[in-house]
Amino acid sequence: MSEYASDFLPKEVREGLEMARKRDLKRRSRLRVRAGDDVYPILRLWDEGFAVERENADHLRGHVDIYDGARHLYQALIVASQDDGFEMSFDFKRSTAATDRVPLDYDQPDDAPVALLPRH
């Protein structure tokens, strides 16, 4: 909503529109942030951070995991950046893409075998 339109709307109407927008974002988004045993829906995600509902964000900080449904996307270290009254934005201090393989300690040649066959 533009700044100009918000000048003419009563506070209750603006808050109702904002609540409807957040409800729609939560319904469409499968993104979640997990901090310990707590899980919070992500309203918006961008390259440098994400936003969650303000009332869920009181103690959210430090190391978190970002999920899209059941798929683990990132491990991240976060800090709070902006509180607009309805949602709280967080910035990534560090964000590492999650993988399903253990990282190798060495460079593997391109022609390395994929698997070993047993001797019979």
Sequence and secondary structure as in RCSB ss.txt:
>XXXX:A:sequence
MSEYASDFLPKEVREGLEMARKRDLKRRSRLRVRAGDDVYPILRLWDEGFAVERENADHLRGHVDIYDGARHLYQ
ALIVASQDDGFEMSFDFKRSTAATDRVPLDYDQPDDAPVALLPRH
>XXXX:A:secstr
  HHHHTTS HHHHHHHHHHHHHHHHHH  EEEEETTEEEEEEEEETTEEEEEGGG TT  EEEEEEETTEEEEE
EEEEEEEE SSEEEEEEEEEEE  SS   SS   TT  S      
